[in-house]
Amino acid sequence: RGITLDSSQKVGIGTASPARTLDVVGDASISTTGASTGLRITTSTSGEGYLIFGDPDDASMGGLTYDNSTNALMFDANNAEHMRIDSSGNVGIGTTSPATKLHVGSGSGATVDTGYQIVADSGGIAGIQLLAGGTNQSSRVVFGDSADNDVGMVKYSHADNSMSFNTNGSGNERMRITSAGNIGIGNASPSYK
């Protein structure tokens, strides 16, 4: 098929019966020999611009939508919104109103403290899981400031299943809990609980 212009001014490329203003059946390409190229979607100040992905059974399975009225960018999969970047740059996964830089989940009913950059929010168990690449590695939560990017640390060693707490520099271990539950303060090999 070539190009079709029907009586309602709809253009079809690869189809004789276009369903939209421009209906392309087949692949499309946007390219340039210059430095930049792109696709611009312009709507009214209260409209939405979107890219929709579908299949023969469902024409709208996923997509990317920009809402000009709220200046938010939404990401959909399986016919539902799963991620949003709001007008302030906050990212929400599983929430349509992220309150921090990264807000994962919703449903706890608690008020989010916007002083934190990352929030895990759940009506059930809320948590962050750290998985290391091997049994001889460690998982760490590191604390820092403008003068020292690793001034404190909580470290779980998978090699011996111990947890250590470091302050005033990540190399300064202050307390350790061994796999047996023994606790050492200033002692990396405690014998007692």
C-alpha positions in Angstrom: 0.0 0.0 0.0 1.1 3.6 -0.6 -0.3 6.8 0.8 -4.0 7.3 1.3 -5.8 10.6 2.0 -9.4 9.9 2.8 -12.4 12.2 2.6 -12.1 13.3 6.3 -8.5 14.4 5.6 -6.9 11.4 7.4 -3.6 10.2 6.0 -2.8 6.5 5.8 0.7 5.1 5.1 0.5 1.4 4.5 -3.2 1.4 5.0 -6.2 2.4 2.8 -8.4 3.1 5.8 -6.6 5.4 8.3 -8.2 5.5 11.7 -6.3 8.6 12.9 -5.1 11.9 11.4 -1.9 10.0 10.5 -2.0 6.2 10.6 1.2 4.3 9.7 1.1 0.6 9.3 4.7 -0.7 9.4 7.9 0.7 10.7 8.7 4.4 10.9 12.1 6.2 11.3 13.1 9.7 12.2 16.7 10.5 11.3 19.1 13.3 10.4 22.6 13.8 9.2 22.9 16.7 11.6 23.5 16.7 15.4 19.9 16.3 16.6 16.6 14.9 15.6 13.4 14.1 17.5 9.7 13.8 17.7 7.7 16.7 19.3 4.3 16.3 20.8 2.5 19.6 21.5 -0.9 19.9 23.2 -2.9 22.5 25.0 -1.8 23.7 28.5 -4.3 21.4 30.0 -3.8 18.5 27.6 -1.8 15.3 27.6 0.9 14.2 25.1 1.5 10.4 25.0 3.1 7.4 23.3 0.9 4.3 23.6 2.1 0.7 23.1 -0.4 -2.0 22.3 -1.1 -5.2 20.4 -4.0 -6.6 18.3 -5.9 -7.7 21.5 -5.4 -4.4 23.4 -4.5 -1.2 21.7 -3.3 0.4 25.0 -1.2 -1.9 27.0 1.5 0.5 28.1 2.7 4.0 27.5 4.4 7.2 28.4 2.2 10.3 29.1 3.0 13.9 29.9 0.3 15.9 31.6 0.7 19.6 30.8 -1.8 20.6 33.5 0.3 19.1 36.3 3.7 18.9 34.5 4.0 15.2 35.4 5.5 12.4 33.4 3.7 9.0 33.8 4.9 5.5 32.8 2.2 2.8 32.3 2.6 -1.0 31.9 -0.2 -3.6 31.6 -2.8 -0.9 31.5 -1.9 0.8 34.7 0.4 3.6 35.9 3.4 2.3 37.7 5.8 5.2 37.9 5.5 9.0 37.9 7.9 11.9 37.9 6.1 15.0 39.2 6.8 18.7 38.5 9.3 19.0 41.3 11.3 16.0 40.0 10.1 13.5 42.7 9.8 10.0 41.4 7.0 7.7 42.6 6.9 4.0 42.0 3.5 2.6 43.0 2.3 6.0 44.1 0.8 8.9 42.0 1.8 11.5 44.5 5.5 11.1 45.4 6.5 13.1 48.5 10.3 12.7 48.3 13.0 12.3 45.6 12.2 8.6 45.5 8.9 7.4 47.0 8.3 3.6 46.6 4.9 2.2 47.3 1.9 3.7 49.1 -0.6 2.5 51.6 0.9 2.9 55.1 -1.3 5.8 56.0 1.6 7.5 57.7 2.7 11.0 56.9 5.9 11.0 54.8 8.8 13.0 56.2 9.9 15.1 53.3 13.3 15.6 54.9 14.3 12.1 53.7 15.2 11.6 50.0 14.0 7.9 49.8 10.9 6.5 51.4 9.6 2.9 51.3 5.8 3.1 52.0 3.7 0.0 52.5 0.4 -1.1 54.2 2.3 -4.3 55.2 6.1 -4.8 55.6 8.1 -1.9 54.3 11.8 -2.5 53.7 14.9 -2.2 51.6 16.8 -5.3 50.8 20.6 -5.3 50.1 21.8 -8.3 48.1 25.6 -8.9 47.7 27.1 -10.7 44.7 28.7 -13.6 46.7 29.1 -15.3 50.0 32.5 -13.6 50.6 31.1 -10.0 50.0 29.4 -7.5 52.3 26.3 -5.4 52.3 26.7 -1.9 53.7 24.8 1.3 54.6 27.3 4.1 54.5 26.9 7.6 56.1 28.8 10.7 55.0 28.9 14.4 54.8 30.6 17.2 52.8 33.9 16.6 54.6 33.9 12.8 54.6 31.8 10.6 52.3 32.1 7.5 54.5 32.3 8.8 58.0 30.1 6.0 59.4 29.0 2.5 58.3 26.8 -0.4 59.2 28.3 -3.5 57.5 27.0 -7.1 57.2 29.8 -9.5 56.3 28.5 -12.5 54.4 31.8 -14.4 54.8 31.3 -14.9 58.6 27.6 -13.6 59.0 28.6 -10.8 61.3 27.4 -7.2 61.5 29.7 -4.3 62.4 29.2 -0.7 63.3 31.8 1.9 62.3 32.0 5.6 63.4 34.4 8.5 62.7 35.6 6.8 59.5 34.5 3.6 57.8 37.6 1.8 58.9 37.0 2.4 62.6 34.9 -0.5 63.8 33.3 0.2 67.2 31.0 -2.7 67.7 30.4 -6.2 66.2 27.7 -8.8 66.5 28.9 -12.3 65.5 26.9 -15.0 63.8 26.6 -16.6 67.3 25.0 -13.4 68.7 28.1 -12.5 70.7 28.6 -8.7 71.0 32.0 -7.0 71.1 32.5 -3.3 71.8 36.1 -2.5 70.7 36.5 -6.2 70.1 36.2 -7.8 66.7 36.2 -11.4 68.0 33.8 -11.3 71.1 33.3 -14.5 73.1 30.2 -13.4 75.1 26.7 -12.1 74.6 
